[in-house]
Amino acid sequence: MSLPLSGTKILLADDHAIVRLGFRLLLEGDGGCVVGEAESGEQALRLYAELAPDLVVMDVSMPGIGGLAALERLRSRHPQARVLMLSAHHDPVIPVRALKAGALGYLCKRCSPDEFLRGVRQVARNQRYIDPEMAQEIALAQLSGTAHPVESLSEKEFSVFLQLAQGCSVNDVAKTFHLSASTVGTHLYHIKQKLNAGNAAELALIAMRAGLIEA
């Protein structure tokens, strides 16, 4: 009898080797074939182009451009890409962003192994899957109008905001996203206006409170 993920080629993207090992064991136990492992968004993009996996399991928080920006680039280059995004944070801001950027599924890393495999199987079938607990929080936040102010940022502003909040300079961000420093400066101006932030430290604090980066 074939296992649920038999013949499914999977790319893992997470900057923690021990986490990737845990995912690999779960996926291979369910019949999946892990064809590659990436520890950054840039590496995930390269490996996807080389390996053409059936789906990608990718962490939101990784070095370099990070998971969300990698997701945006991946979907723009490969619209057929099936991606399940994972995050250690339990906040509706991130899954909303991930789903808008084209992820088919979203799971909190605190989910059970069974929940993880359920999500992978569904995304492998090209079906949407959202962490049941997060789905309720997302719906409540949208209905009650309590969505975080970060939601007002455009996709590009959000990507730039995450980099700046993690301590990157304007020049660092410009290099990472292949933009001019003046363009990043313009994004920064709009980000500060929308979030009512005066400096980089306040941006970092906003990101921490939203669960987007770790303290």
C-alpha positions in Angstrom: 0.0 0.0 0.0 1.5 3.4 -1.0 2.0 6.1 1.6 0.1 9.5 1.2 3.2 11.4 0.0 4.6 8.6 -2.2 6.5 10.1 -5.2 6.2 13.7 -3.9 9.4 15.7 -4.3 9.8 18.2 -1.5 12.2 21.1 -0.9 12.8 22.1 2.7 13.8 25.7 3.5 14.7 26.5 7.1 17.9 27.9 8.6 17.9 25.4 11.5 19.5 22.0 10.6 17.8 20.2 13.4 14.4 21.5 12.3 15.0 20.4 8.8 16.0 16.9 10.0 12.8 16.6 12.0 10.7 17.7 9.0 12.7 15.3 6.7 12.0 12.3 9.0 8.3 13.1 9.2 8.0 13.6 5.4 10.0 10.5 4.5 8.0 8.4 7.0 4.9 9.6 5.0 6.4 8.5 1.7 7.8 11.9 0.6 11.1 12.4 -1.1 13.1 15.4 0.2 15.2 16.4 -2.8 16.9 19.4 -1.3 17.4 21.6 1.8 18.0 25.4 1.9 19.0 27.6 4.8 18.1 30.9 3.2 15.6 32.4 0.9 18.2 32.9 -1.9 19.3 29.3 -1.7 15.6 28.1 -1.8 15.1 30.0 -5.0 18.2 28.5 -6.6 17.3 25.0 -5.5 13.8 25.3 -6.7 15.0 26.2 -10.2 17.5 23.3 -10.2 15.3 20.6 -8.7 11.7 21.5 -9.7 10.1 20.0 -6.6 6.4 19.3 -6.3 6.2 21.5 -3.2 8.2 23.7 -0.9 8.0 23.7 2.9 9.5 27.1 3.9 10.1 29.0 7.1 9.1 32.7 7.3 12.2 33.8 9.2 15.5 33.0 7.5 18.7 34.9 6.8 19.0 37.2 3.7 15.8 38.1 2.0 13.8 35.8 4.3 10.9 33.5 3.6 8.2 35.9 2.6 10.3 37.8 0.0 11.6 34.4 -1.3 7.9 33.3 -1.6 7.1 36.4 -3.6 10.0 35.9 -6.0 9.4 32.2 -6.3 5.7 32.7 -7.3 6.6 35.5 -9.8 9.1 33.2 -11.5 7.2 29.9 -11.1 3.5 30.7 -10.7 2.8 26.9 -10.4 4.9 26.6 -7.2 3.1 25.0 -4.3 4.4 26.4 -1.0 3.5 25.7 2.6 4.8 28.5 4.9 5.8 27.9 8.5 6.4 30.3 11.3 7.3 30.0 15.0 5.1 33.0 15.7 1.4 32.9 16.4 0.1 36.1 14.9 -2.4 36.7 12.1 -0.2 39.3 10.4 2.2 36.7 8.9 -0.3 34.2 7.5 -2.3 37.0 5.8 0.9 38.2 4.2 2.0 34.7 3.2 -1.4 33.8 1.6 -1.5 37.2 -0.3 2.0 36.5 -1.6 0.8 33.2 -3.1 1.4 30.5 -0.4 -1.1 27.6 -0.6 -0.8 26.8 3.1 0.4 28.2 6.4 1.2 26.4 9.7 2.5 27.5 13.1 5.6 25.5 14.0 4.0 24.6 17.3 1.5 22.4 15.5 1.5 18.6 16.0 3.3 16.3 13.6 -0.1 15.0 12.4 -1.2 18.6 11.6 2.1 19.3 9.8 1.6 16.2 7.5 -2.0 17.0 7.0 -1.0 20.5 5.7 1.8 19.1 3.5 -0.6 16.5 1.9 -3.2 19.1 1.2 -0.7 21.6 -0.4 0.7 18.6 -2.4 -2.8 18.2 -3.8 -2.8 21.9 -4.8 -5.4 22.7 -2.1 -5.2 25.5 0.4 -4.5 24.7 4.1 -4.4 27.0 7.1 -3.5 26.2 10.6 -7.0 25.7 12.2 -6.2 27.9 15.2 -4.7 30.6 13.1 -7.7 30.5 10.7 -10.0 31.6 13.5 -7.6 34.3 14.6 -7.3 35.7 11.1 -11.1 35.7 10.6 -11.7 37.4 14.0 -9.0 40.0 13.4 -10.4 40.9 10.0 -14.0 41.0 11.2 -13.3 43.1 14.3 -11.1 45.5 12.5 -8.2 44.8 14.9 -5.8 43.9 12.1 -2.2 45.1 12.9 -1.1 48.5 11.4 1.6 46.5 9.6 -1.2 45.3 7.3 -1.3 48.8 5.8 2.1 48.3 4.2 2.4 47.2 0.5 4.1 43.9 -0.3 7.4 45.7 -1.1 7.2 48.0 1.9 6.5 44.9 4.1 9.6 43.1 2.8 11.8 46.3 3.3 10.3 46.8 6.8 11.2 43.3 7.9 14.8 43.8 6.8 15.2 47.2 8.5 13.5 45.9 11.6 16.2 43.1 11.8 18.9 45.7 11.8 19.8 46.0 8.1 20.9 49.4 6.8 19.3 51.1 3.9 22.3 50.1 1.8 22.1 46.5 2.9 18.4 46.4 1.9 19.1 48.1 -1.4 21.8 45.4 -2.2 19.5 42.5 -1.1 16.5 43.6 -3.2 18.6 45.0 -6.1 17.1 48.5 -5.5 18.7 51.9 -5.4 19.3 53.4 -1.9 17.0 56.3 -2.8 14.2 53.8 -3.6 14.7 52.1 -0.2 14.8 55.5 1.4 11.4 56.3 -0.1 10.0 53.0 1.1 11.4 53.7 4.6 9.7 57.2 4.6 6.3 55.6 3.8 6.8 52.8 6.3 7.5 55.3 9.1 4.5 57.4 8.1 2.1 54.4 8.1 3.4 52.9 11.3 4.0 56.2 13.1 7.6 55.2 13.8 10.5 57.6 14.2 13.5 55.4 13.8 14.9 51.9 13.3 14.6 51.0 16.9 10.8 51.7 16.9 10.4 49.7 13.7 12.1 46.7 15.4 9.8 47.1 18.4 6.7 47.1 16.2 8.0 44.0 14.4 8.7 42.2 17.7 5.2 43.1 19.1 3.6 41.7 15.9 5.6 38.5 16.3 7.5 39.1 13.0 11.0 38.9 14.5 12.3 37.4 17.7 13.5 39.6 20.6 
